[in-house]
Amino acid sequence: MVTPKEKEQIETADFGLDQFDKTGLGVLVYVNTDRCCAKELAMWPRQTCPEHRHPTVNGQPGKEETFRCRWGKVFLYVSGAKAAKPHCKPPAGREKTYTVWHEVALGPGDQYTIAPDTLHWFQAGDQGAVVSEFSTNSTDENDIFTDQEIQRLTRVKD
């Protein structure tokens, strides 16, 4: 259950591309302290979170995160052997900005941990997905995206 106060705090991230249905996700941050972070990620069918990594910041290792699928299906891509037949395709026109193709399929109850500074991206399945993210401190403003047109922080258009 999401409380009324939490509903007001949900971020609609379109990464500055203005194509939320293709590249984006809803983010609800439950807690983000100096030591830990917990978020809920809601994704529409076939919606993609673009390729990025969490670098070292001020001498501190980048974010380590564990994704746990709560509902639907999500396909996570990280470095490693390329999937013979990936279940996902990058959004049209942005294919060159997706470089890692080792596929990890997550259904309800499945989870996967990503080490700091690891390139990754993910896409919801045909029905969408809800994913819980548990991590070390989150500094999303420091994320490095492969696609140079990405803007991580939400900007309100005039």
GROMACS elastic network, one bead per residue, 0.5 to 0.9 nm:
[ bonds ]
;  ai    aj funct       b0    kb
    2     5     6  0.81826   500
    2     6     6  0.59972   500
    2     7     6  0.64710   500
    3     6     6  0.50890   500
    3     7     6  0.62713   500
    3     8     6  0.88877   500
    4     7     6  0.50930   500
    4     8     6  0.66487   500
    5     8     6  0.53551   500
    5     9     6  0.68123   500
    6     9     6  0.50351   500
    6    10     6  0.66014   500
    6    28     6  0.72026   500
    6    29     6  0.84365   500
    6    30     6  0.80799   500
    7    10     6  0.54973   500
    7    28     6  0.79917   500
    8    11     6  0.85665   500
    9    27     6  0.85399   500
    9    28     6  0.65175   500
    9    29     6  0.77509   500
   10    26     6  0.65062   500
   10    27     6  0.55213   500
   10    29     6  0.75686   500
   11    25     6  0.82216   500
   11    26     6  0.56291   500
   11    27     6  0.50207   500
   11    28     6  0.64398   500
   11    29     6  0.86552   500
   11   154     6  0.78576   500
   12    20     6  0.81954   500
   12    24     6  0.74175   500
   12    25     6  0.61927   500
   12    27     6  0.65364   500
   12   154     6  0.77158   500
   13    16     6  0.79474   500
   13    20     6  0.73489   500
   13    23     6  0.85001   500
   13    24     6  0.52749   500
   13    25     6  0.54468   500
   13    26     6  0.61169   500
   13    27     6  0.72879   500
   13   152     6  0.75706   500
   13   153     6  0.76611   500
   13   154     6  0.61408   500
   14    17     6  0.59890   500
   14    18     6  0.58428   500
   14    19     6  0.63831   500
   14    21     6  0.84047   500
   14    22     6  0.87068   500
   14    23     6  0.60552   500
   14    25     6  0.68598   500
   14    26     6  0.88284   500
   14    49     6  0.89650   500
   14   150     6  0.88652   500
   14   151     6  0.84581   500
   14   152     6  0.81505   500
   14   154     6  0.74515   500
   15    18     6  0.74853   500
   15    19     6  0.85685   500
   15    20     6  0.81551   500
   15    23     6  0.72618   500
   15    24     6  0.64600   500
   15    49     6  0.87107   500
   15    50     6  0.84530   500
   15   149     6  0.85168   500
   15   150     6  0.53040   500
   15   152     6  0.50250   500
   15   153     6  0.69998   500
   15   154     6  0.69603   500
   15   155     6  0.89885   500
   16    19     6  0.82711   500
   16   149     6  0.75846   500
   16   150     6  0.58419   500
   16   152     6  0.71352   500
   16   153     6  0.79749   500
   16   154     6  0.71193   500
   16   155     6  0.73773   500
   17    20     6  0.75575   500
   17    23     6  0.74999   500
   17    24     6  0.87721   500
   17   149     6  0.74976   500
   17   150     6  0.67578   500
   17   151     6  0.78546   500
   18    21     6  0.88306   500
   18    23     6  0.82917   500
   18    24     6  0.89001   500
   19    22     6  0.55537   500
   19    23     6  0.57998   500
   19    24     6  0.73947   500
   20    23     6  0.51183   500
   20    25     6  0.72907   500
   20    47     6  0.78162   500
   20    48     6  0.89798   500
   21    24     6  0.66551   500
   21    25     6  0.84784   500
   21    43     6  0.88927   500
   21    44     6  0.68376   500
   21    45     6  0.82197   500
   21    46     6  0.82210   500
   21    47     6  0.59460   500
   21    48     6  0.84768   500
   22    44     6  0.84568   500
   22    45     6  0.87832   500
   22    46     6  0.70209   500
   22    48     6  0.60527   500
   22    49     6  0.87909   500
   22    90     6  0.89247   500
   22    91     6  0.62105   500
   22    92     6  0.88626   500
   23    46     6  0.89733   500
   23    47     6  0.56627   500
   23    49     6  0.58824   500
   23    50     6  0.68089   500
   23    91     6  0.71295   500
   23   123     6  0.89632   500
   24    43     6  0.75135   500
   24    44     6  0.85877   500
   24    47     6  0.63549   500
   24    48     6  0.59764   500
   24    49     6  0.56515   500
   24    50     6  0.79692   500
   25    41     6  0.65329   500
   25    42     6  0.58395   500
   25    43     6  0.51294   500
   25    44     6  0.74627   500
   25    47     6  0.72447   500
   25    48     6  0.75072   500
   25    49     6  0.67467   500
   26    40     6  0.80108   500
   26    41     6  0.56080   500
   26    43     6  0.64775   500
   26    44     6  0.89104   500
   27    39     6  0.67411   500
   27    40     6  0.58431   500
   27    42     6  0.65796   500
   28    38     6  0.86556   500
   28    39     6  0.54635   500
   28    40     6  0.51291   500
   28    41     6  0.66390   500
   28    42     6  0.84653   500
   29    32     6  0.70637   500
   29    37     6  0.76408   500
   29    38     6  0.61302   500
   29    40     6  0.65614   500
   29    41     6  0.88367   500
   30    37     6  0.74776   500
   30    38     6  0.54656   500
   30    39     6  0.55517   500
   30    40     6  0.76770   500
   31    36     6  0.75116   500
   31    37     6  0.52501   500
   31    38     6  0.53679   500
   31    39     6  0.72439   500
   32    35     6  0.77358   500
   32    36     6  0.58272   500
   32    38     6  0.66193   500
   32    39     6  0.85343   500
   32   135     6  0.89429   500
   32   136     6  0.83868   500
   32   137     6  0.60770   500
   32   138     6  0.65444   500
   33    36     6  0.53452   500
   33    37     6  0.62617   500
   33   136     6  0.84310   500
   33   137     6  0.60331   500
   33   138     6  0.81806   500
   34    37     6  0.83939   500
   34   136     6  0.78955   500
   34   137     6  0.54227   500
   34   138     6  0.84104   500
   35   135     6  0.85846   500
   35   136     6  0.55792   500
   35   137     6  0.52047   500
   35   138     6  0.89257   500
   36   134     6  0.75514   500
   36   135     6  0.56894   500
   36   138     6  0.76032   500
   37    65     6  0.88785   500
   37   133     6  0.78869   500
   37   134     6  0.58380   500
   37   135     6  0.50702   500
   37   136     6  0.56757   500
   37   137     6  0.54121   500
   37   138     6  0.62527   500
   38   132     6  0.73039   500
   38   133     6  0.56608   500
   38   135     6  0.64281   500
   38   136     6  0.86727   500
   39   131     6  0.83642   500
   39   132     6  0.58000   500
   39   133     6  0.50525   500
   39   134     6  0.66198   500
   39   135     6  0.85999   500
   40   130     6  0.70339   500
   40   131     6  0.58679   500
   40   133     6  0.61513   500
   40   134     6  0.89248   500
   41   129     6  0.80599   500
   41   130     6  0.56552   500
   41   131     6  0.50316   500
   41   132     6  0.61303   500
   41   133     6  0.72709   500
   42   128     6  0.78039   500
   42   129     6  0.60456   500
   42   131     6  0.65230   500
   42   132     6  0.88232   500
   43    46     6  0.78729   500
   43    47     6  0.59033   500
   43    48     6  0.78171   500
   43    49     6  0.87755   500
   43    74     6  0.89083   500
   43   123     6  0.80801   500
   43   124     6  0.61359   500
   43   128     6  0.53259   500
   43   129     6  0.51726   500
   43   130     6  0.62729   500
   43   131     6  0.82404   500
   44    47     6  0.52483   500
   44    48     6  0.86344   500
   44   124     6  0.67977   500
   44   125     6  0.84810   500
   44   126     6  0.84593   500
   44   127     6  0.71768   500
   44   129     6  0.67493   500
   44   130     6  0.89639   500
   45    48     6  0.89496   500
   45   123     6  0.84127   500
   45   124     6  0.57204   500
   45   125     6  0.57736   500
   45   129     6  0.73391   500
   46    74     6  0.88302   500
   46    88     6  0.79633   500
   46    89     6  0.89574   500
   46   123     6  0.58099   500
   46   125     6  0.53267   500
   46   126     6  0.57631   500
   46   127     6  0.76859   500
   46   128     6  0.64225   500
   47    91     6  0.85695   500
   47   122     6  0.85434   500
   47   123     6  0.55783   500
   47   124     6  0.55671   500
   47   125     6  0.80603   500
   47   128     6  0.73455   500
   48    51     6  0.89859   500
   48    90     6  0.74646   500
   48    91     6  0.75049   500
   48   121     6  0.74894   500
   48   122     6  0.57785   500
   48   124     6  0.66117   500
   49    52     6  0.86600   500
   49   121     6  0.57474   500
   49   122     6  0.54053   500
   49   123     6  0.62800   500
   49   124     6  0.88338   500
   50    90     6  0.83597   500
   50    97     6  0.83101   500
   50    98     6  0.76503   500
   50   120     6  0.79542   500
   50   121     6  0.52334   500
   50   122     6  0.69750   500
   50   123     6  0.84988   500
   50   145     6  0.73011   500
   50   146     6  0.80339   500
   50   147     6  0.78086   500
   50   150     6  0.83677   500
   51    77     6  0.85371   500
   51    97     6  0.72305   500
   51    98     6  0.59928   500
   51    99     6  0.78357   500
   51   100     6  0.81155   500
   51   119     6  0.64799   500
   51   120     6  0.51879   500
   51   122     6  0.76450   500
   51   144     6  0.86446   500
   51   145     6  0.58750   500
   51   146     6  0.58790   500
   51   147     6  0.74593   500
   52   117     6  0.87608   500
   52   118     6  0.79339   500
   52   119     6  0.53545   500
   52   120     6  0.56336   500
   52   121     6  0.65027   500
   52   143     6  0.65324   500
   52   144     6  0.53948   500
   52   146     6  0.59196   500
   52   147     6  0.83424   500
   53    62     6  0.82639   500
   53    63     6  0.86485   500
   53   116     6  0.75405   500
   53   117     6  0.51092   500
   53   118     6  0.53253   500
   53   120     6  0.64212   500
   53   121     6  0.87924   500
   53   143     6  0.58322   500
   53   144     6  0.54433   500
   53   145     6  0.66394   500
   53   146     6  0.84954   500
   54    57     6  0.87250   500
   54    61     6  0.84333   500
   54    63     6  0.54865   500
   54    64     6  0.79875   500
   54   115     6  0.89452   500
   54   116     6  0.59040   500
   54   118     6  0.69334   500
   54   119     6  0.80025   500
   54   138     6  0.88513   500
   54   139     6  0.82455   500
   54   140     6  0.78747   500
   54   142     6  0.70516   500
   54   143     6  0.50206   500
   54   144     6  0.65521   500
   55    60     6  0.87880   500
   55    61     6  0.68470   500
   55    63     6  0.73946   500
   55   116     6  0.67352   500
   55   118     6  0.82568   500
   55   142     6  0.72374   500
   55   143     6  0.66919   500
   55   144     6  0.71469   500
   56    59     6  0.60776   500
   56    60     6  0.53957   500
   56    63     6  0.80955   500
   56   116     6  0.77944   500
   56   117     6  0.71082   500
   56   142     6  0.89085   500
   57    60     6  0.52217   500
   57    61     6  0.65767   500
   57    62     6  0.64693   500
   57   139     6  0.86851   500
   57   142     6  0.75676   500
   58    61     6  0.84988   500
   61    64     6  0.82841   500
   61   116     6  0.63948   500
   61   117     6  0.79093   500
   62   115     6  0.83072   500
   62   117     6  0.57951   500
   62   136     6  0.83692   500
   62   137     6  0.85598   500
   62   138     6  0.84982   500
   62   139     6  0.85121   500
   62   143     6  0.88860   500
   63   114     6  0.86218   500
   63   115     6  0.74875   500
   63   116     6  0.51053   500
   63   117     6  0.74479   500
   63   135     6  0.65364   500
   63   136     6  0.54477   500
   63   137     6  0.63467   500
   63   138     6  0.61884   500
   63   139     6  0.77411   500
   64   113     6  0.72918   500
   64   114     6  0.58050   500
   64   117     6  0.82309   500
   64   118     6  0.89366   500
   64   134     6  0.85075   500
   64   135     6  0.54710   500
   64   136     6  0.56401   500
   64   137     6  0.83948   500
   64   138     6  0.89328   500
   65   112     6  0.83502   500
   65   113     6  0.56205   500
   65   114     6  0.53304   500
   65   115     6  0.69209   500
   65   116     6  0.77990   500
   65   133     6  0.64995   500
   65   134     6  0.56466   500
   65   136     6  0.66634   500
   66   111     6  0.66818   500
   66   112     6  0.54792   500
   66   114     6  0.61596   500
   66   115     6  0.88580   500
   66   132     6  0.80758   500
   66   133     6  0.56133   500
   66   134     6  0.51866   500
   66   135     6  0.61074   500
   67   106     6  0.87635   500
   67   110     6  0.82898   500
   67   111     6  0.53357   500
   67   112     6  0.54352   500
   67   113     6  0.63701   500
   67   114     6  0.81092   500
   67   131     6  0.63341   500
   67   132     6  0.57894   500
   67   134     6  0.66691   500
   67   135     6  0.86953   500
   68   106     6  0.76888   500
   68   107     6  0.84993   500
   68   108     6  0.76344   500
   68   109     6  0.64263   500
   68   110     6  0.57225   500
   68   112     6  0.67319   500
   68   113     6  0.88370   500
   68   130     6  0.87283   500
   68   131     6  0.55521   500
   68   132     6  0.51417   500
   68   133     6  0.64231   500
   68   134     6  0.81396   500
   69    72     6  0.73499   500
   69    73     6  0.70268   500
   69    74     6  0.70976   500
   69   106     6  0.60178   500
   69   107     6  0.56666   500
   69   109     6  0.57349   500
   69   110     6  0.57156   500
   69   111     6  0.62993   500
   69   129     6  0.73342   500
   69   130     6  0.62103   500
   69   132     6  0.63433   500
   69   133     6  0.87952   500
   70    73     6  0.85793   500
   70   107     6  0.74517   500
   70   109     6  0.61124   500
   70   110     6  0.81185   500
   70   129     6  0.74696   500
   70   130     6  0.54203   500
   70   131     6  0.54188   500
   70   132     6  0.67322   500
   71    74     6  0.89034   500
   71   107     6  0.70157   500
   71   108     6  0.51878   500
   71   109     6  0.83157   500
   71   128     6  0.81413   500
   71   129     6  0.53675   500
   71   130     6  0.50561   500
   71   131     6  0.70971   500
   72   106     6  0.86154   500
   72   107     6  0.62336   500
   72   108     6  0.65305   500
   72   124     6  0.76738   500
   72   125     6  0.68785   500
   72   126     6  0.82683   500
   72   127     6  0.61622   500
   72   128     6  0.57516   500
   72   130     6  0.65950   500
   72   131     6  0.87374   500
   73   105     6  0.72896   500
   73   106     6  0.57477   500
   73   108     6  0.70742   500
   73   123     6  0.86950   500
   73   124     6  0.59242   500
   73   126     6  0.78007   500
   73   127     6  0.74975   500
   73   128     6  0.67521   500
   73   129     6  0.54989   500
   73   130     6  0.81429   500
   73   131     6  0.89515   500
   74   104     6  0.84435   500
   74   105     6  0.61240   500
   74   106     6  0.53090   500
   74   107     6  0.66902   500
   74   122     6  0.67820   500
   74   123     6  0.56625   500
   74   125     6  0.54814   500
   74   128     6  0.76720   500
   74   129     6  0.61460   500
   74   130     6  0.83566   500
   74   131     6  0.80106   500
   75    87     6  0.74490   500
   75    88     6  0.73887   500
   75   103     6  0.65291   500
   75   104     6  0.57587   500
   75   106     6  0.61600   500
   75   107     6  0.88480   500
   75   121     6  0.85030   500
   75   122     6  0.54517   500
   75   123     6  0.53245   500
   75   124     6  0.62612   500
   75   125     6  0.70656   500
   76   101     6  0.87957   500
   76   102     6  0.80490   500
   76   103     6  0.57472   500
   76   104     6  0.50080   500
   76   105     6  0.62991   500
   76   106     6  0.75620   500
   76   112     6  0.87715   500
   76   120     6  0.71136   500
   76   121     6  0.59659   500
   76   123     6  0.66844   500
   76   124     6  0.88036   500
   77    80     6  0.89016   500
   77   100     6  0.60764   500
   77   101     6  0.53232   500
   77   102     6  0.52331   500
   77   104     6  0.62320   500
   77   105     6  0.87710   500
   77   119     6  0.83592   500
   77   120     6  0.54165   500
   77   121     6  0.53406   500
   77   122     6  0.59045   500
   77   123     6  0.86046   500
   78    99     6  0.88921   500
   78   100     6  0.53270   500
   78   101     6  0.61221   500
   78   102     6  0.52192   500
   78   103     6  0.67818   500
   78   104     6  0.79347   500
   78   114     6  0.84029   500
   78   118     6  0.72760   500
   78   119     6  0.60002   500
   78   121     6  0.69962   500
   78   122     6  0.88687   500
   79    82     6  0.80791   500
   79    99     6  0.84497   500
   79   100     6  0.51049   500
   79   101     6  0.65244   500
   79   102     6  0.56853   500
   79   103     6  0.88348   500
   79   118     6  0.75802   500
   79   119     6  0.67301   500
   79   120     6  0.73799   500
   80    83     6  0.88519   500
   80   100     6  0.74013   500
   80   101     6  0.70973   500
   80   102     6  0.50126   500
   80   103     6  0.85561   500
   81    84     6  0.87771   500
   81   100     6  0.88684   500
   81   101     6  0.71308   500
   81   102     6  0.52500   500
   81   103     6  0.84761   500
   82    85     6  0.85839   500
   82    86     6  0.81318   500
   82   100     6  0.74744   500
   82   103     6  0.72429   500
   83    86     6  0.52996   500
   83    87     6  0.86852   500
   83   101     6  0.60696   500
   83   102     6  0.53586   500
   83   103     6  0.57627   500
   85    88     6  0.87938   500
   86    89     6  0.75564   500
   86   101     6  0.75326   500
   86   102     6  0.84072   500
   86   103     6  0.67941   500
   87   103     6  0.82083   500
   87   105     6  0.88303   500
   87   125     6  0.84613   500
   88   122     6  0.88069   500
   88   123     6  0.69487   500
   88   124     6  0.87141   500
   88   125     6  0.82392   500
   89    92     6  0.81660   500
   89    95     6  0.78479   500
   89   123     6  0.86014   500
   90    93     6  0.82661   500
   90    94     6  0.64909   500
   90    95     6  0.53690   500
   90    96     6  0.87428   500
   90    97     6  0.84495   500
   90    98     6  0.68386   500
   90   123     6  0.85060   500
   91    94     6  0.57097   500
   91    95     6  0.66573   500
   92    95     6  0.64970   500
   93    96     6  0.80068   500
   94    97     6  0.57040   500
   94    98     6  0.75076   500
   94   147     6  0.78149   500
   95    98     6  0.57238   500
   95    99     6  0.85132   500
   96    99     6  0.71863   500
   96   147     6  0.83229   500
   97   145     6  0.86170   500
   97   146     6  0.55037   500
   97   147     6  0.50912   500
   97   148     6  0.84972   500
   98   101     6  0.80621   500
   98   120     6  0.88733   500
   98   121     6  0.79253   500
   98   146     6  0.71782   500
   98   147     6  0.80315   500
   99   119     6  0.85237   500
   99   120     6  0.88538   500
   99   146     6  0.82496   500
  100   103     6  0.87104   500
  100   119     6  0.70537   500
  100   120     6  0.67946   500
  100   121     6  0.80039   500
  101   120     6  0.88200   500
  104   112     6  0.80512   500
  105   110     6  0.84197   500
  106   109     6  0.78680   500
  106   110     6  0.52161   500
  106   111     6  0.65464   500
  106   112     6  0.80103   500
  107   110     6  0.54868   500
  107   111     6  0.83222   500
  107   129     6  0.88291   500
  108   111     6  0.85640   500
  108   130     6  0.89132   500
  108   131     6  0.88180   500
  113   135     6  0.89946   500
  114   117     6  0.86671   500
  114   118     6  0.67296   500
  114   119     6  0.89837   500
  114   120     6  0.82661   500
  115   118     6  0.58617   500
  116   119     6  0.89319   500
  119   145     6  0.87072   500
  119   146     6  0.86234   500
  123   128     6  0.86075   500
  123   129     6  0.87498   500
  124   127     6  0.74755   500
  124   129     6  0.54670   500
  124   130     6  0.85774   500
  125   128     6  0.53445   500
  125   129     6  0.68770   500
  126   129     6  0.87460   500
  135   138     6  0.71801   500
  138   141     6  0.87290   500
  139   142     6  0.57389   500
  139   143     6  0.72962   500
  140   143     6  0.52786   500
  140   144     6  0.89896   500
  140   152     6  0.70452   500
  140   153     6  0.77490   500
  141   144     6  0.86728   500
  141   151     6  0.89192   500
  141   152     6  0.63269   500
  141   153     6  0.63412   500
  142   152     6  0.85638   500
  143   152     6  0.74360   500
  144   147     6  0.88103   500
  144   148     6  0.87894   500
  144   152     6  0.88773   500
  145   148     6  0.64809   500
  145   149     6  0.85694   500
  145   150     6  0.66370   500
  145   151     6  0.85677   500
  145   152     6  0.84989   500
  146   149     6  0.88388   500
  146   150     6  0.83156   500
  147   150     6  0.57675   500
  148   151     6  0.82025   500
  151   154     6  0.74779   500
  151   155     6  0.85284   500
